[in-house]
Amino acid sequence: MRLLIDSCSDLSLERAHELGIEVLPLVIQIDDKSYKDQIEITSEEVINAIKDGKRPLTSQPNPETYFEVFEPLVKQDESIIYLGFSSELSGAFQSSVIAKEMILEKYPDADITLINSYAASYGLGMLVERAASYIKNETDKDTIIEKINEDLKQIRHLFTVNDLNYLAQGGRLSKGSAFLGSLLNIKPLLHVENGQLVPIEKHRGLKKVFKRMVELAKEEGASGLAHITTADAEKHAEELKEKLLAETNITEVKISNIGPTISSHTGAGTVALFYFKNGH
């Protein structure tokens, strides 16, 4: 059984290789040049381009790309699970749906399950890590899919950005929401709801945003492992980590960079927190 993902999970290629997962990279375009996410461009290079006033554009893999990845596995009679980036934020999942239809026309007995995670960044990454462990330890595909679907209900995304207008320009947030966040230099607290980015609160300054993130983690029964991703805000990520370890039942916090594709839409200064609710 093979687990496939796209690069918007923000797993490093090294981590994906360690888990035995194949990653389909999204494509980032800067100055009329195209780069495969993580393979040909780094998060740091994306952030530097943004600081230079450039606007990275992103595009999902086309159906043919998915077909080319699916076909060799189908020929080997592999059972495939593709855990995809939220369909509300990218057309990548729809490309996988079209590719599956193409595969089934040629290989009617192909065993391909497509799961729309409605998640992003390391929210998807945490789902992927758990899914990989299920595949390693379980033989029944239905059981694995059932566990993945339970995880989807419990994953939590909380994040803040420096500039809501940047998200709005990329089409990931309404311009009205962005305008409200820009008033008086208020820092927004956002989450992912039904696969979409949604501002939920506004706070004056990062300290208050982080305080609220910690409160929500406590209220929602977060425990065990949490993950923080950041784009050019490592110091702030460390501050949030210390607060989580001191004030919640979270016992381990990993920090990593937001991947190139996600960074293209959030810009510099982003800090995101991911955990499973209700001790899940």
MIFITI-879727 format. One record per residue: residue number from 1; x, y, z of N, C-alpha, C, CB in turn. Coordinates in steps of 0.1 Angstrom, whole numbers, plus 2048, in hexadecimal, padded with zeros to 3 digits. Glycine has a CB too. Example, Ala and Ser with C-alpha at 12.3 -4.5 7.8 and 13.67 -1.06 7.14 Angstrom:
2
  pos  n_c1  n_c2  n_c3  ca_c1  ca_c2  ca_c3  c_c1  c_c2  c_c3  cb_c1  cb_c2  cb_c3
    1   884   7C7   84E    87B    7D3    84E   884   7DF   84E    871    7D3    85A
    2   880   7EA   847    889    7F5    847   881   800   84F    88D    7FA    839
REM end
This chain:
280
  pos  n_c1  n_c2  n_c3  ca_c1  ca_c2  ca_c3  c_c1  c_c2  c_c3  cb_c1  cb_c2  cb_c3
    1   808   7F4   800    800    800    800   809   80C   800    7F6    800    80C
    2   806   816   7F7    80E    822    7F6   806   82F   7F9    814    823    7E8
    3   80D   837   801    807    844    804   80D   84F   7FC    809    847    814
    4   805   857   7F5    80A    862    7ED   804   86F   7F2    805    860    7DE
    5   80C   87A   7F2    808    887    7F6   80D   891   7ED    80D    889    805
    6   808   89E   7EE    80F    8A9    7E7   817   8B1   7F1    804    8B1    7E0
    7   81F   8BA   7EB    829    8C1    7F3   823   8CC   7FD    832    8C8    7EA
    8   816   8CE   7FC    80F    8D8    805   80E   8D2   813    802    8DC    800
    9   812   8C6   816    812    8C0    823   81E   8C6   82B    813    8B1    823
   10   827   8CD   825    833    8D3    82B   83C   8C9   832    82E    8DD    835
   11   83A   8BC   82F    845    8B2    833   851   8B5   82B    840    8A3    831
   12   85D   8B4   831    869    8B5    829   86A   8A8   820    875    8B6    832
   13   871   8A9   815    873    89D    80D   87A   892   814    87B    8A1    800
   14   883   896   81D    88A    88C    826   880   884   82F    895    893    82E
   15   877   88C   835    86D    886    83E   864   87D   835    865    890    845
   16   860   881   82A    857    879    821   85E   86C   81D    853    881    815
   17   86B   86D   81A    873    861    816   874   858   821    881    865    811
   18   876   85D   82D    877    855    839   86A   84D   83C    87A    85E    845
   19   85F   853   838    852    84D    83A   84D   844   82E    847    857    83D
   20   855   844   824    852    83C    818   847   842   810    84F    82E    81C
   21   846   850   810    83B    856    809   840   85D   7FC    834    861    812
   22   838   85D   7F2    83C    864    7E6   834   872   7E6    838    85C    7D9
   23   83C   87C   7E3    837    88A    7E3   835   88F   7D5    840    893    7EC
   24   82A   895   7D1    828    89B    7C5   829   8AA   7C7    81A    898    7BF
   25   834   8B0   7C1    836    8BE    7C4   82D   8C8   7BC    845    8C2    7C0
   26   828   8D2   7C3    822    8DD    7BC   82D   8E6   7B6    819    8E6    7C6
   27   829   8EF   7AD    832    8F7    7A5   831   906   7A9    830    8F5    796
   28   83D   90C   7AB    83D    91A    7AF   844   922   7A4    845    91C    7BC
   29   83E   92D   7A0    843    935    795   847   943   79A    839    937    78A
   30   854   946   798    859    953    79B   861   959   78F    863    952    7A8
   31   85D   965   78B    864    96B    780   863   962   773    872    96F    783
   32   858   95C   770    856    954    764   85F   947   765    85A    95C    758
   33   864   944   770    86B    937    772   863   92E   77B    87A    939    777
   34   862   921   778    85B    918    780   864   90F   788    851    910    777
   35   860   90C   794    868    904    79D   85F   8F9   7A4    86F    90C    7A8
   36   864   8ED   7A5    85D    8E3    7AC   85F   8E5   7BB    861    8D4    7A8
   37   854   8E5   7C2    854    8E7    7D1   85D   8DE   7D8    845    8E5    7D6
   38   867   8E4   7E0    871    8DD    7E7   87C   8D6   7DF    86B    8D2    7F0
   39   879   8D3   7D3    883    8CC    7CA   88C   8D6   7C4    87C    8C4    7C0
   40   886   8E1   7BF    88E    8EB    7B8   88E   8F9   7BE    888    8ED    7AA
   41   887   8FA   7C9    886    907    7D1   884   904   7DF    87B    910    7CB
   42   889   90D   7E8    888    90C    7F6   87E   916   7FC    895    90D    7FE
   43   879   914   808    871    91E    80F   878   92B   810    86C    919    81C
   44   885   92B   813    88D    937    815   88D   93F   808    89B    934    81A
   45   88F   938   7FD    890    93F    7F0   882   946   7ED    893    935    7E5
   46   877   93F   7F0    86A    945    7EE   868   952   7F6    85F    93B    7F1
   47   86C   951   803    86A    95C    80C   873   968   808    86E    958    81B
   48   87F   965   803    888    96F    7FE   882   976   7F2    896    96A    7FB
   49   87C   96E   7E9    876    974    7DD   86A   97D   7E1    871    969    7D4
   50   863   979   7EB    858    982    7F0   85D   98F   7F6    84F    97A    7FB
   51   868   98E   7FE    86E    99A    803   873   9A3   7F9    879    996    80D
   52   877   99D   7ED    87C    9A5    7E2   870   9AB   7DA    885    99D    7D9
   53   864   9A9   7DE    858    9AF    7D8   852   9A6   7CD    85C    9BC    7D2
   54   857   99A   7CC    851    991    7C2   845   989   7C7    85C    987    7BD
   55   83D   984   7BE    831    97D    7C2   832   96F   7BC    824    984    7BD
   56   836   965   7C4    836    957    7BF   828   953   7BC    83D    94E    7CA
   57   827   94C   7B1    81A    946    7AD   81C   937   7AE    816    94A    79F
   58   811   930   7B1    812    921    7B3   807   91A   7AA    810    91D    7C2
   59   80B   90E   7A6    801    906    79F   802   8F7   7A3    804    907    78F
   60   7F7   8F0   7A2    7F6    8E3    7A7   7FB   8D9   79C    7E8    8DF    7AB
   61   7FF   8CD   79F    802    8C3    795   7F6   8C1   78C    806    8B5    79B
   62   7F8   8BF   77F    7EC    8BC    776   7E9   8AD   777    7F0    8C0    768
   63   7DD   8A9   772    7D9    89B    773   7E3   891   76D    7CC    899    76C
   64   7EA   896   762    7F4    88D    75C   7FF   889   766    7F9    893    74F
   65   803   893   76E    80D    891    778   809   886   782    811    89E    77F
   66   7FD   887   786    7F7    87D    790   7F7   86F   789    7E9    881    795
   67   7F2   86F   77C    7F1    863    775   7FF   85C   774    7EC    866    766
   68   809   864   771    817    85E    770   81C   859   77D    820    869    76B
   69   817   85E   788    81B    858    795   812   84C   798    819    863    7A0
   70   805   84D   795    7FC    842    798   7FF   835   790    7EE    846    796
   71   802   837   783    802    82B    77A   80D   821   77E    805    830    76C
   72   819   824   781    823    81A    784   81F   812   790    831    820    786
   73   819   819   79A    814    812    7A6   809   808   7A3    810    81C    7B1
   74   800   80D   79B    7F4    805    797   7F9   7F8   790    7EA    80D    78E
   75   803   7FA   787    809    7EE    780   80F   7E4   789    813    7F3    775
   76   814   7E9   794    819    7E0    79E   80F   7DB   7A8    824    7E7    7A6
   77   802   7DD   7A5    7F7    7D9    7AE   7F8   7DF   7BC    7F7    7CA    7AF
   78   7FD   7EB   7BD    7FE    7F2    7C9   7F0   7F8   7CC    809    7FD    7C9
   79   7EC   7F8   7D9    7E1    7FF    7DE   7E5   80D   7E1    7DA    7F8    7EA
   80   7DE   818   7DD    7E3    825    7DE   7D9   82D   7E7    7E4    82C    7D0
   81   7DF   835   7F0    7D7    83F    7F7   7DE   84D   7F4    7D7    83C    807
   82   7D6   856   7EF    7DB    864    7ED   7D4   86D   7F7    7D9    868    7DE
   83   7DC   873   7FF    7D7    87C    809   7DB   88A   805    7DD    879    818
   84   7D1   892   800    7D3    89E    7F9   7D0   8AB   801    7CB    89E    7ED
   85   7D7   8B5   7FD    7D5    8C3    802   7C7   8C7   800    7DF    8CD    7FA
   86   7C2   8D0   809    7B4    8D4    808   7B0   8D9   7FA    7B2    8E0    812
   87   7A5   8D3   7F5    7A0    8D7    7E8   79A   8E5   7E8    795    8CD    7E4
   88   798   8EB   7F4    793    8F9    7F5   79E   903   7F2    78D    8FB    802
   89   7AB   8FE   7F3    7B6    907    7F2   7BF   905   7E5    7BF    906    7FE
   90   7BC   8FA   7DE    7C4    8F6    7D2   7BC   8ED   7C9    7D2    8F0    7D6
   91   7C0   8ED   7BD    7B9    8E4    7B3   7C1   8D6   7B3    7B9    8EA    7A6
   92   7CA   8D4   7BB    7D2    8C8    7BB   7CA   8BC   7BD    7DD    8C8    7C6
   93   7C0   8BC   7C6    7B8    8B0    7C9   7B0   8AD   7BD    7AF    8B2    7D5
   94   7AA   8B7   7B6    7A2    8B5    7AA   7AB   8AE   79F    79C    8C2    7A5
   95   7B7   8B2   79E    7C0    8AB    794   7C1   89D   797    7CE    8B2    795
   96   7C2   899   7A4    7C3    88B    7A8   7B6   883   7A5    7C6    88A    7B7
   97   7AB   88A   7A6    79E    884    7A3   79E   880   794    792    88D    7A6
   98   7A2   88A   78B    7A2    888    77D   7AC   87D   779    7A6    895    776
   99   7B7   87D   780    7C1    873    77D   7BC   865   781    7CE    876    785
  100   7B5   864   78C    7B0    857    790   7A6   852   785    7A9    858    79D
  101   79D   85B   780    794    857    775   79B   852   769    78B    863    772
  102   7A6   859   766    7AE    854    75A   7B4   847   75D    7BA    85F    758
  103   7B9   844   769    7BF    837    76C   7B5   82C   76B    7C5    838    77B
  104   7A9   82F   771    79E    824    771   799   821   763    793    829    779
  105   79A   82A   75A    797    827    74C   7A1   81D   746    797    834    743
  106   7AD   81E   74A    7B8    815    745   7BA   809   74D    7C5    81D    743
  107   7B8   80B   75A    7BA    7FF    764   7AD   7FF   76D    7C7    801    76C
  108   7A3   7F8   769    796    7F8    770   797   7F3   77E    78C    7F0    769
  109   7A1   7EA   781    7A2    7E4    78E   7AC   7EC   797    7A7    7D6    78D
  110   7B0   7F7   793    7BA    7FF    79B   7B4   803   7A9    7BE    80C    794
  111   7BC   802   7B3    7B7    805    7C1   7BD   812   7C6    7BB    7F9    7CB
  112   7B6   81D   7C3    7BA    82B    7C7   7B0   831   7CF    7BD    833    7BA
  113   7B4   836   7DB    7AB    83D    7E4   7B0   84B   7E5    7AA    836    7F2
  114   7A8   855   7E2    7AB    863    7E3   7A4   869   7F0    7A7    86B    7D6
  115   7AC   86F   7F8    7A6    875    804   7AA   884   804    7AC    86F    811
  116   79F   88C   804    7A0    89B    805   7A2   89E   814    794    8A2    7FF
  117   7AE   8A3   818    7B1    8A5    826   7AA   8B2   82C    7C0    8A7    828
  118   7A6   8BB   823    7A2    8C8    827   7AB   8CF   831    794    8C7    82E
  119   7B8   8CB   830    7C3    8D0    839   7CE   8D6   830    7C8    8C5    841
  120   7D7   8DD   837    7E2    8E4    831   7EE   8E4   839    7DE    8F2    82D
  121   7FA   8E6   833    807    8E7    839   808   8DB   843    808    8F5    841
  122   80E   8DD   84F    810    8D2    857   804   8CC   85E    81B    8D5    861
  123   7F8   8D3   85C    7EC    8CC    860   7EB   8C0   857    7E0    8D6    85E
  124   7ED   8C1   84A    7ED    8B6    841   7F9   8AD   845    7EE    8BA    833
  125   805   8B3   848    811    8AB    84B   80E   8A2   857    81C    8B5    84F
  126   808   8A7   861    805    89E    86D   7FB   893   869    7FF    8A6    879
  127   7F2   896   861    7E9    88B    85C   7F1   881   854    7DE    891    853
  128   7FA   885   84C    802    87C    843   80B   873   84C    80B    885    83A
  129   811   879   856    81A    871    85F   812   866   866    820    87A    86A
  130   806   869   86A    7FD    85F    871   7F9   855   866    7F1    865    877
  131   7F5   859   85A    7F1    850    850   7FC   846   84C    7ED    857    843
  132   809   84B   84C    814    843    849   816   838   854    821    84B    848
  133   813   83C   860    815    832    86B   80A   827   86A    814    839    879
  134   7FE   82B   866    7F3    822    865   7F6   818   85A    7E5    829    861
  135   7FB   81C   84F    7FF    814    843   80A   80A   848    803    81C    837
  136   813   80F   850    81E    806    855   819   7FB   85E    828    80F    85C
  137   80F   7FE   866    80A    7F5    870   7FD   7EE   86D    809    7FC    87D
  138   7F6   7F2   863    7E9    7EC    860   7EA   7E5   852    7DE    7F6    860
  139   7E2   7DB   850    7E1    7D5    843   7D4   7D7   83C    7E4    7C6    844
  140   7CA   7DB   844    7BC    7DD    83E   7BA   7EB   83A    7B2    7D9    849
  141   7B8   7ED   82D    7B7    7FB    828   7AB   802   82D    7B7    7FA    818
  142   7A0   7FC   82F    794    802    834   797   808   842    788    7F9    834
  143   79E   800   84A    7A1    805    858   7AA   811   857    7A8    7FA    860
  144   7B4   811   84E    7BD    81C    84D   7B6   829   849    7C8    819    842
  145   7AD   827   83F    7A5    833    83A   79C   838   845    79D    82F    82E
  146   796   82F   84D    78D    833    858   795   83B   862    787    827    85F
  147   7A1   837   865    7AA    83E    86F   7AE   84C   869    7B6    836    872
  148   7B1   84D   85D    7B5    859    856   7A9   863   857    7B9    857    848
  149   79D   85E   854    791    867    854   78E   86C   862    786    85F    84E
  150   791   864   86C    78F    868    87A   799   873   87E    791    85C    884
  151   7A5   872   879    7B0    87C    87B   7AC   889   875    7BD    877    876
  152   7A6   889   869    7A2    895    862   799   89D   86A    79B    891    855
  153   790   897   872    787    89E    87B   78D   8A6   886    77C    895    880
  154   799   8A1   88A    79F    8A6    896   7AB   8AF   894    7A3    89B    89F
  155   7B0   8B0   888    7BC    8B9    886   7B9   8C7   887    7C3    8B6    878
  156   7C1   8CF   88E    7BF    8DD    890   7CA   8E6   88A    7BD    8E0    89F
  157   7C6   8F0   883    7CF    8FA    87D   7CD   907   884    7CE    8FB    86D
  158   7D7   90D   889    7D6    91B    88E   7E2   923   889    7D5    91B    89E
  159   7E0   92E   884    7EC    935    87F   7E9   944   87E    7F0    930    871
  160   7F5   94C   87D    7F4    95A    87C   7FE   95E   871    7F7    961    889
  161   7FB   969   86A    803    96E    85F   806   97D   861    7FC    96B    851
  162   810   982   85B    814    990    85C   80A   998   854    822    992    857
  163   806   993   848    7FF    99C    83F   7F3   994   839    808    9A1    834
  164   7E7   996   83E    7DB    990    838   7D9   993   829    7CF    993    840
  165   7DD   99F   826    7DB    9A4    818   7E3   99A   80E    7E0    9B2    816
  166   7EE   995   813    7F6    98C    80A   7EE   97F   808    804    989    811
  167   7E8   97A   812    7DF    96E    810   7D4   971   806    7DA    969    81D
  168   7CE   97D   808    7C2    981    7FF   7C7   982   7F1    7BC    98E    804
  169   7D2   988   7EE    7D7    98A    7E1   7D9   97C   7DA    7E4    991    7E1
  170   7DC   972   7E2    7DE    965    7DC   7D1   95D   7DB    7E8    95D    7E4
  171   7C6   963   7DE    7B9    95D    7DD   7B6   953   7E7    7B8    956    7D0
  172   7BD   953   7F2    7BB    949    7FD   7B2   94E   808    7C8    944    802
  173   7AF   95B   807    7A7    962    812   7A0   96D   80B    7B0    967    81D
  174   794   970   810    78C    97B    80A   793   988   80D    77D    97B    80F
  175   792   992   804    798    99F    806   791   9A6   812    797    9A7    7F9
  176   784   9A4   814    77E    9AA    81F   784   9A6   82D    76F    9A7    81F
  177   786   999   82E    78D    994    83A   79B   999   83C    78D    984    839
  178   7A2   99B   831    7AF    9A0    831   7AF   9AF   836    7B6    99F    824
  179   7A6   9B6   831    7A5    9C5    835   7A3   9C6   844    799    9CC    82D
  180   79A   9BE   849    797    9BF    858   7A4   9BC   860    78C    9B5    85C
  181   7AC   9B2   85B    7B8    9AF    862   7C3   9B9   862    7BD    9A2    85D
  182   7C2   9C1   857    7CD    9CB    856   7CB   9D7   85E    7CE    9CF    847
  183   7C0   9D9   864    7BD    9E5    86C   7C5   9E5   879    7AE    9E6    86F
  184   7CC   9F0   87C    7D3    9F2    888   7DD   9E8   88B    7C9    9F2    894
  185   7E3   9E2   880    7ED    9D8    882   7E9   9CC   88B    7FA    9DE    887
  186   7DD   9C9   88A    7D7    9BE    892   7DC   9B0   88C    7C8    9BE    893
  187   7E0   9A7   895    7E5    99A    890   7D9   990   890    7F0    995    89A
  188   7D7   98A   885    7CC    981    883   7CF   973   889    7C7    980    875
  189   7C5   96C   88E    7C6    95E    891   7BD   957   887    7C2    95B    8A0
  190   7C2   94E   87F    7BA    947    875   7BB   938   878    7C0    94A    867
  191   7B1   931   871    7B2    922    872   7AC   91D   864    7A9    91C    87D
  192   7AC   910   863    7A7    90A    857   799   904   85A    7B1    8FF    851
  193   78F   908   853    781    903    856   77B   8FE   849    778    90E    85C
  194   778   8F1   849    772    8EB    83C   77C   8ED   831    765    8F1    839
  195   789   8ED   834    793    8EE    82A   797   8FC   825    78F    8E6    81E
  196   790   906   82B    793    914    827   79A   91B   832    786    91B    824
  197   7A1   926   82F    7A8    92E    839   79E   938   83E    7B4    935    832
  198   79C   939   84B    792    941    851   798   949   85D    786    939    855
  199   797   957   85C    79B    95E    868   791   95C   873    79D    96E    865
  200   795   959   87F    78C    957    88A   78C   962   895    78E    94A    891
  201   798   968   897    799    972    8A1   7A4   97C   89D    79D    96C    8AF
  202   7A4   988   8A3    7AE    992    8A1   7B4   996   8AE    7A9    99E    899
  203   7C1   998   8AF    7C8    99B    8BC   7D2   9A6   8B9    7CE    98F    8C2
  204   7D5   9AE   8C3    7DF    9B8    8C2   7EC   9B2   8C6    7DC    9C4    8CB
  205   7F4   9AE   8BC    802    9A9    8BF   802   99A   8C0    807    9AF    8CC
  206   80E   995   8BD    811    986    8BC   80F   980   8CA    81F    983    8B7
  207   813   986   8D4    812    980    8E2   804   97C   8E5    818    989    8EC
  208   7FA   985   8E1    7EC    981    8E4   7E7   976   8DB    7E4    98E    8E2
  209   7EC   976   8CE    7E9    96B    8C5   7EE   95E   8CA    7EE    96E    8B7
  210   7FA   95E   8CF    800    951    8D4   7F9   94D   8E1    80F    953    8D7
  211   7F5   957   8E9    7EE    954    8F6   7E1   94D   8F2    7EB    960    8FE
  212   7DA   952   8E8    7CD    94C    8E4   7CF   93E   8DE    7C6    955    8DA
  213   7DA   93C   8D6    7DD    92F    8D0   7DF   925   8DB    7EA    92F    8C7
  214   7E6   929   8E6    7E8    920    8F1   7DB   91D   8F8    7F2    926    8FB
  215   7D3   927   8FA    7C6    925    901   7BD   91B   8F9    7BE    932    902
  216   7BD   91C   8EC    7B5    913    8E3   7BB   905   8E4    7B5    918    8D5
  217   7C8   903   8E4    7CE    8F6    8E5   7CA   8EF   8F2    7DD    8F7    8E4
  218   7CA   8F7   8FD    7C5    8F2    90A   7B7   8EE   909    7C8    8FC    915
  219   7AE   8F7   904    7A0    8F5    904   79C   8E9   8FC    799    901    8FF
  220   7A4   8E7   8F1    7A1    8DC    8E7   7A7   8CF   8EA    7A4    8E0    8DA
  221   7AE   8CE   8F6    7B4    8C1    8FB   7C0   8BD   8F3    7A9    8B7    8FA
  222   7C8   8C6   8EE    7D4    8C2    8E6   7DE   8BC   8F0    7DB    8CF    8E0
  223   7E4   8B1   8EC    7EE    8AA    8F4   7F8   8A3   8EB    7E7    8A0    8FE
  224   803   89F   8F2    80D    898    8EA   814   8A1   8E0    806    88C    8E2
  225   814   89E   8D3    81C    8A5    8C9   814   8B0   8C3    820    89B    8BF
  226   81B   8BB   8C1    816    8C6    8B9   821   8CA   8AF    811    8D3    8C2
  227   81D   8D2   8A5    827    8D6    89B   825   8E4   898    826    8CD    88E
  228   830   8EC   897    82F    8FA    893   837   8FB   886    835    903    89E
  229   831   903   87C    839    906    870   83A   915   870    832    901    863
  230   844   91A   869    847    928    869   84D   92C   85C    850    92C    874
  231   84A   939   858    851    93F    84C   858   94B   851    847    942    840
  232   865   94A   853    86D    955    857   869   95B   864    86D    960    84C
  233   865   953   86E    861    957    87B   865   94D   885    852    95A    87C
  234   872   948   884    876    93D    88D   876   941   89C    884    939    889
  235   87A   94D   89F    87A    952    8AD   86C   951   8B3    880    960    8AE
  236   862   956   8AB    854    956    8B0   84F   947   8B2    84B    95D    8A7
  237   853   93E   8A9    84F    930    8A9   855   92A   8B6    855    928    89D
  238   861   92E   8BA    867    929    8C7   85F   92E   8D3    876    92D    8C8
  239   85B   93A   8D2    853    940    8DD   846   939   8DF    850    94F    8DB
  240   83F   936   8D4    833    92E    8D5   835   920   8DA    82C    92E    8C7
  241   840   91A   8D6    843    90C    8DA   845   90C   8EA    850    907    8D4
  242   84C   916   8EF    84E    916    8FD   841   918   905    858    922    901
  243   838   920   900    82C    922    907   823   916   906    824    92E    900
  244   823   90F   8FB    81B    902    8FA   820   8F8   904    81C    8FD    8EC
  245   82D   8F6   905    833    8EC    90E   831   8F0   91C    842    8EA    90B
  246   831   8FC   91F    82F    901    92D   820   901   932    835    90F    92F
  247   817   903   929    809    906    92D   7FF   8FC   928    806    913    928
  248   803   8F2   920    7F9    8E8    91B   7FE   8DA   91E    7F6    8EA    90C
  249   7F6   8D0   919    7F9    8C2    91B   802   8BD   90F    7ED    8B9    91C
  250   805   8C6   906    80E    8C3    8FB   81C   8C0   900    80E    8CE    8F0
  251   822   8B5   8FD    82F    8B1    903   83A   8B2   8F9    82E    8A3    908
  252   837   8B4   8EC    842    8B5    8E2   83D   8BE   8D7    845    8A7    8DC
  253   845   8C7   8D3    842    8D1    8C8   84D   8D1   8BE    840    8DF    8CE
  254   84A   8CD   8B2    854    8CE    8A7   852   8DB   89F    853    8C1    89E
  255   85D   8E0   89B    85D    8ED    893   863   8EA   885    864    8F8    89A
  256   85D   8EF   87B    863    8ED    86D   85F   8F9   865    85F    8E0    866
  257   865   8FB   859    861    906    850   855   903   848    86D    908    847
  258   84D   90D   846    842    90B    83D   848   909   82F    838    918    83D
  259   842   900   827    847    8FC    81A   846   908   810    841    8F0    815
  260   84E   906   805    84E    911    7FB   840   915   7F5    856    90C    7EF
  261   837   90B   7F2    82A    90E    7ED   822   916   7F7    823    902    7E9
  262   821   911   803    819    918    80D   81F   926   810    818    910    81A
  263   82C   927   811    833    934    813   82F   93E   809    842    932    814
  264   82D   939   7FC    82A    942    7F1   81D   949   7F4    829    93A    7E4
  265   814   943   7FC    807    949    7FE   806   950   80C    7FC    93E    7FE
  266   80E   94C   816    80D    952    823   817   95E   825    810    948    82E
  267   822   95E   81D    82C    968    81F   835   966   82C    826    976    820
  268   83E   96F   82E    847    96E    83A   83F   972   847    853    978    838
  269   844   96C   852    83F    970    85F   833   967   863    83A    97E    85F
  270   831   95C   85C    826    953    860   82A   949   86B    821    94C    854
  271   822   947   874    824    93C    87E   817   934   87F    827    942    88D
  272   818   927   87E    80C    91E    87D   80E   913   887    80A    918    86F
  273   803   90F   88E    803    905    898   7F9   8FA   894    7FF    90B    8A6
  274   7FD   8ED   896    7F5    8E2    892   7F5   8D8   89D    7FA    8DB    885
  275   7E9   8D2   8A0    7E8    8C8    8AA   7DB   8C0   8A8    7E9    8CE    8B9
  276   7DA   8B5   8AF    7CD    8AD    8AF   7C5   8B1   8BB    7D0    89E    8AE
  277   7B9   8B3   8B9    7B0    8B7    8C4   7AC   8AB   8CD    7A3    8BF    8BF
  278   7A7   8AE   8D8    7A0    8A4    8E1   7A9   898   8E4    794    89F    8DA
  279   7B6   89A   8E5    7C0    88F    8E9   7C0   885   8DE    7BC    889    8F5
  280   7BC   888   8D2    7BB    87E    8C7   7C9   879   8C3    7B4    884    8BB
REM end
